[in-house]
Amino acid sequence: MQRISEDTFRILVNAGSVRKVTIQPAPWNGKDRWAVILKLGMDEAVIKSAREDVRTWASLDSLARWLKTQGVGVVELRMA
């Protein structure tokens, strides 16, 4: 799966290139955290952080606020 930076994510959202944004648990993290999966054409990508291959959030509230500041208005939530 492709990994993109937060800056690239913001550019793609503003350009209308992101087909779908999905929030899902990040079980590979070993903690109760959430990750963002993007649908870009036929490909999927995750958001990376400066220190980790996949950026995760501890709460859905903080993730929702962050997505809103990035220009995302609609997301899909996977619980499992």
C-alpha positions as CSV (number, residue, x, y, z in Angstrom):
1,M,0.0,0.0,0.0
2,Q,1.2,3.4,-0.9
3,R,2.2,5.9,1.8
4,I,1.7,9.6,1.4
5,S,2.6,12.6,3.5
6,E,0.1,15.0,5.1
7,D,1.0,17.7,2.7
8,T,0.4,15.5,-0.3
9,F,-2.9,14.4,1.2
10,R,-4.0,18.0,1.6
11,I,-3.1,18.7,-2.1
12,L,-4.9,15.6,-3.3
13,V,-8.0,16.5,-1.3
14,N,-8.0,20.1,-2.6
15,A,-7.6,18.8,-6.2
16,G,-10.5,16.4,-5.8
17,S,-8.3,13.4,-6.4
18,V,-9.3,11.4,-3.3
19,R,-12.3,9.2,-4.2
20,K,-13.0,7.9,-0.7
21,V,-11.6,8.4,2.9
22,T,-12.0,5.5,5.3
23,I,-11.2,5.5,9.0
24,Q,-10.3,2.1,10.4
25,P,-8.7,0.5,13.5
26,A,-4.9,0.2,13.1
27,P,-4.3,-3.3,14.6
28,W,-0.8,-3.5,13.4
29,N,0.0,-0.7,15.8
30,G,-0.6,-2.9,18.9
31,K,-2.8,-0.2,20.5
32,D,-6.4,1.1,20.2
33,R,-5.6,3.6,17.5
34,W,-7.1,4.7,14.2
35,A,-5.7,5.0,10.7
36,V,-6.9,6.7,7.4
37,I,-7.1,4.7,4.2
38,L,-7.5,6.7,1.0
39,K,-8.9,5.5,-2.3
40,L,-6.9,7.2,-5.2
41,G,-8.2,5.9,-8.5
42,M,-7.7,2.1,-8.3
43,D,-5.0,2.4,-5.6
44,E,-5.2,2.7,-1.8
45,A,-2.8,4.7,0.3
46,V,-2.3,5.5,4.0
47,I,-1.0,8.7,5.6
48,K,2.5,8.6,6.9
49,S,4.0,10.7,9.7
50,A,7.6,12.0,10.0
51,R,8.5,9.1,12.4
52,E,6.2,6.3,11.4
53,D,5.2,4.5,8.2
54,V,1.5,5.0,9.1
55,R,0.2,7.9,11.1
56,T,-2.4,6.9,13.7
57,W,-4.7,8.8,16.0
58,A,-5.7,7.8,19.6
59,S,-9.3,9.1,19.3
60,L,-11.9,9.4,16.6
61,D,-12.6,12.9,17.8
62,S,-9.1,14.1,17.2
63,L,-9.0,12.3,13.8
64,A,-12.3,13.9,12.7
65,R,-11.1,17.3,13.6
66,W,-7.8,16.8,11.7
67,L,-9.7,15.5,8.6
68,K,-12.0,18.5,8.7
69,T,-9.0,20.9,8.7
70,Q,-7.6,19.0,5.7
71,G,-10.8,19.7,3.8
72,V,-12.5,16.3,4.1
73,G,-16.2,16.4,4.7
74,V,-17.3,12.8,4.2
75,V,-15.7,9.6,5.6
76,E,-16.5,6.0,5.9
77,L,-15.9,4.4,9.3
78,R,-14.9,0.7,9.7
79,M,-15.2,-0.6,13.2
80,A,-13.4,-3.9,12.6
